[in-house]
């Protein structure tokens, strides 16, 4: 099917008011993988090439199956608002709110959405903080 194009939002207040965080099912692992590892591309959530090796975000179960040590075990929250990559302040706003609540947050920006990785055991608390931030901006 044809994907519906949604308007890209750049205004911070509007971005915050329409974040609509969505908690993806499962637990995700940040791992360092050898360059020759065979992981199906559709299982890789994120890939970053670093001097020390390839950093991947993959389902935690897959990390265990591949024998990869888990550096960080996370819940994956997607902000479903279509944010402009040039928008200023969104990351600072939600990272600040999560930080005030004592929740670490690792952010990966896709072309269409921001993806937040928070400690798996703080997923529900993080969702509550994000919804509070959204309500306050509305």
C-alpha positions as CSV (number, residue, x, y, z in Angstrom):
1,X,0.0,0.0,0.0
2,X,0.9,3.6,-0.4
3,X,2.0,5.3,2.8
4,X,0.1,8.3,3.8
5,X,2.4,11.3,4.0
6,X,1.9,13.2,7.2
7,X,2.9,16.8,7.7
8,X,6.3,17.3,9.2
9,X,6.2,19.4,12.4
10,X,9.0,21.8,13.4
11,X,7.3,23.9,16.1
12,X,8.4,22.7,19.6
13,X,5.1,23.3,21.4
14,X,3.2,21.5,18.6
15,X,5.7,18.7,18.6
16,X,5.4,18.2,22.4
17,X,1.6,18.4,22.3
18,X,1.5,15.7,19.6
19,X,4.3,13.4,20.6
20,X,2.0,10.4,21.1
21,X,4.6,8.0,22.6
22,X,4.1,4.4,21.8
23,X,5.8,1.5,23.7
24,X,7.0,-1.2,21.3
25,X,6.6,-4.7,22.6
26,X,9.7,-6.6,23.8
27,X,13.1,-5.8,25.3
28,X,16.0,-4.6,23.2
29,X,19.7,-5.0,23.6
30,X,22.6,-2.6,22.8
31,X,25.5,-4.9,21.8
32,X,28.8,-4.7,20.1
33,X,28.9,-7.2,17.2
34,X,31.8,-8.6,15.3
35,X,31.9,-7.3,11.7
36,X,31.3,-10.8,10.3
37,X,28.2,-11.6,12.3
38,X,25.2,-12.7,10.4
39,X,22.0,-11.0,11.7
40,X,19.0,-10.7,9.5
41,X,18.6,-7.0,8.5
42,X,15.0,-7.0,9.5
43,X,16.0,-7.8,13.1
44,X,18.4,-4.8,13.4
45,X,16.7,-1.8,15.0
46,X,19.7,0.4,14.7
47,X,23.3,0.1,13.5
48,X,26.2,2.5,14.3
49,X,29.7,2.0,13.0
50,X,32.2,3.0,15.7
51,X,36.0,2.6,15.8
52,X,35.6,-0.1,18.5
53,X,33.2,-2.1,16.4
54,X,29.6,-2.2,15.2
55,X,27.0,-1.1,17.8
56,X,23.6,-2.7,17.2
57,X,20.2,-2.5,18.8
58,X,18.5,-5.8,18.4
59,X,15.8,-7.8,20.2
60,X,17.4,-9.0,23.5
61,X,16.4,-12.6,22.8
62,X,18.4,-12.5,19.6
63,X,21.4,-11.1,21.4
64,X,21.3,-14.1,23.8
65,X,20.9,-16.5,20.8
66,X,23.9,-15.0,19.1
67,X,26.0,-15.1,22.3
68,X,26.4,-11.3,22.3
69,X,26.9,-9.6,25.7
70,X,24.2,-7.1,26.4
71,X,25.6,-3.7,27.2
72,X,22.2,-2.1,27.9
73,X,18.8,-3.7,28.2
74,X,16.1,-1.3,27.1
75,X,12.4,-0.7,26.3
76,X,11.8,1.0,23.0
77,X,9.5,4.0,22.8
78,X,8.6,5.6,19.5
79,X,7.3,9.2,19.4
80,X,4.8,8.8,16.6
81,X,4.7,12.5,15.7
82,X,6.4,13.1,12.4
83,X,9.1,15.5,13.6
84,X,11.3,17.5,11.4
85,X,15.0,16.5,11.7
86,X,15.8,20.2,11.9
87,X,13.4,20.9,14.8
88,X,15.1,22.5,17.8
89,X,14.5,21.5,21.4
90,X,12.4,18.3,21.2
91,X,15.2,16.0,22.4
92,X,16.2,18.4,25.1
93,X,12.6,18.7,26.3
94,X,11.8,14.9,26.6
95,X,15.4,14.0,27.8
96,X,15.1,16.7,30.5
97,X,11.8,15.5,31.7
98,X,13.0,11.9,31.8
99,X,16.2,13.0,33.5
100,X,14.2,14.8,36.2
101,X,12.4,11.5,36.8
102,X,15.8,9.7,37.1
103,X,15.3,7.8,33.8
104,X,18.2,7.5,31.4
105,X,17.3,7.9,27.7
106,X,19.2,6.9,24.6
107,X,17.8,8.5,21.5
108,X,18.0,7.5,17.9
109,X,16.4,9.8,15.3
110,X,14.9,8.2,12.2
111,X,13.7,10.2,9.2
112,X,10.1,10.1,10.4
113,X,10.3,9.5,14.2
114,X,12.4,9.8,17.3
115,X,13.1,6.5,19.1
116,X,13.9,6.4,22.8
117,X,15.5,3.6,24.6
118,X,15.0,3.6,28.3
119,X,15.8,1.0,31.0
120,X,13.4,-1.9,30.5
121,X,12.3,-1.8,34.1
122,X,11.4,1.9,33.9
123,X,9.3,1.7,30.7
124,X,5.9,2.4,32.2
125,X,7.3,5.3,34.3
126,X,8.9,6.8,31.2
127,X,5.6,6.5,29.3
128,X,3.9,8.4,32.2
129,X,6.5,11.1,32.1
130,X,6.2,11.5,28.3
131,X,2.4,11.7,28.5
132,X,2.6,14.3,31.3
133,X,5.0,16.4,29.1
134,X,2.5,16.0,26.2
135,X,-0.5,17.1,28.3
136,X,1.4,20.1,29.7
137,X,2.2,21.3,26.1
138,X,-1.4,20.8,24.8
